[in-house]
């Protein structure tokens, strides 16, 4: 019977190699764009002459929300922009995927994935724009019917069966045509 003897120095080399390999993703991600804080994003919008509101908690998982207004183009009743600040880019990516799936289900259609025309996050606002851990939506006017949810017809006389016309049995709701103006997206793109 042959016994294997493991040298302590070899064990140390193997364990050190494993530890270094497990640190590699952390080091690699440190070189990429960093997550932005609500204060950084607010300051960037304010530096361009836009008025920003104080951030408030949007959800219990650390997402903050604040409004941005352009006094020259202000809309009565609600901010021109709503800015969502997620705790991390990973949290934002997860929220994007969830919102995209919900938007497709609500509209009963496949919607292309896009950072510039992402899922609708708020009624009355258009498609979302995403960068790092930030999502932005811009207010829509009433002509953008895709930005306002359609109420289903729940009248008692509508009966849906196998012989019903396609339009009665399923809906294909419009997508919002309002996009976040490029000048607002560029504010985020210029952040370090």
N, C-alpha and C positions, 0 to 999 in steps of 0.2 A: 504494500500500500504506500503510495507516494503522497506526502503532505505538501501542500502549497504554503509557502511562507511569503507573506506580503511585507515588504520593507516599509517602515514608517515614513521614510522620505518620499516614496512613491505615492503613498496615500495623501500626503500633504500636497504634492504636485497635482494629483487628480482633483482633490477638493478645491484647491485654488483655481484650477482651470474651470471647474463647474461654476464657481462663484463669479468669476470674471465673465463667463458666457451669459450668466443670468443678468448681469448688469448692462450688457450691450444695448438692449432696446431702450433703456432709460437714458443712456448717454446719447444715442442716436436721436431720440425725440427732443432732447434739449437743444439741438441745433436748429430745429424747425421753428416756425412762427409760434410765438407764445400766446397763451390765452389772454384776453383783454378783460380789464375790470370795467364795471359800469362807470366809474369816475374817469377812466381814460377815454371811453367812448363819448361820454357827455362833454368832456373838455374838447375833444376833436370837433364835435358839432358846434359847440359854442364858439370855437376859434374861427368858424366860418360865418359868424353873425346870426346863427340860429338860436332860438330860445329852447332850453331843455328843462324838463320837469325833474323832480326828485325821483330816484328809483324806488319802487315798491316791490314787495314780494309778489310774484305771479303765482308761485306754487310752493309747496312745502319741501321741494327738492333743490332749493337754492337758486331758482330762476328769478331774475329781476326784470322788471319792465319799467320803461319810462317813455315819455312822449317828447317829440321834437316839433317845433313850430317855426315856420318862416312867416314873420309878421306881414311881409308883402303879399303872401299867397295864403294867409290863414283861412281856415275853414271854421265856421261857427259850430260850436258844439263838441268837437273832438280834435285831438292833435293830428297834424298832417302826417306824422310818422309815429309808429310805435316800434320801440327797440327792445328786443328780448336779449338778455345777457345770461347765457348758460354758464354753469360753474366750470365747464371744460369743453374742449372741442369734441371729445368723445360723447359727452352728454348732449351736445347740440346735434351730433350726427344721429344719435339714437332718437332724439325728438323729431328730427327731420324725417327719418324713416317711418316713425309712428304717424306723424301728421300726413305724410304722403299716402300711406295706406288708407287712412281715414278719408282723405280727400277723394281718392279713387273710389272708395266704397260709396261715399255720399253722392258722387256725381255719376256713378255707374259707368265708368269708362277708365281706360288705361291712360295715365298721364305720364309724359316723359319726365325723367329726373333732370333737374336743372338747378344750379345754385342761383341763377338770376331770375328764374320764374318758378320758384318752389311752391309748395303747397300753401293754400290759403289758411292763415292762422286765426283771423278775426273777421267776423261779418262786417261788411262795410269797408273793408280794406282789400287790396288786390293781392296778387301773388307775392310770395316772400322772396327776399334776397338773403343769402347766407354767406358768411365769411368767418372762418375760425369758429369761435364760440358765440357768434352774434347772428341773430336773425332780425331783419327789418321788414316792416310792411308799410305801405303808403295808402292813405285814405283815397277812396274812389268816389267819383260823383255818381249820381243816380242813373246816368246813362249806361254804366257798366253793370248790367244785370247779373253777370256772373259773380260779382262781389257780394251780392245779397242773396241769402238762402231762399230757395223757392219752397213755399209751403205745399205739402201734398194735398191733393183734393180728397177729402175724407167724407164726401157726401154719401148718403145712404144708397143712392140709386146707381152708383158705380159698381158693377159686378165684373170681376176679372176671372176668366176661365181660359181654357186652351184655345178657344176660337176667337178670343179678344184680339183686336188689332195691337200690333207691337207697341204703339205709343201709349196705350192704356196700361199694358202689363209692365212696362219698364220705362225708365226715364233716362235721358242722356243730357244732364244739366250742363249749361254753358260754363266755361272756364272764365275767370276774371281776365279782363283785358288790361287792367291797370297794373303796371310794373313799378318797382321802386326806381325813381329817377336816377340816372347815371351819376349825377353830381353828388347824390347822397351815398351811393355805393362807393364812389371814389374817396369819400372822406374816410371810410373804413379801410380801403385798400392802401391808403398812405400811412396808416399807423404802423409803427415799428413792431 
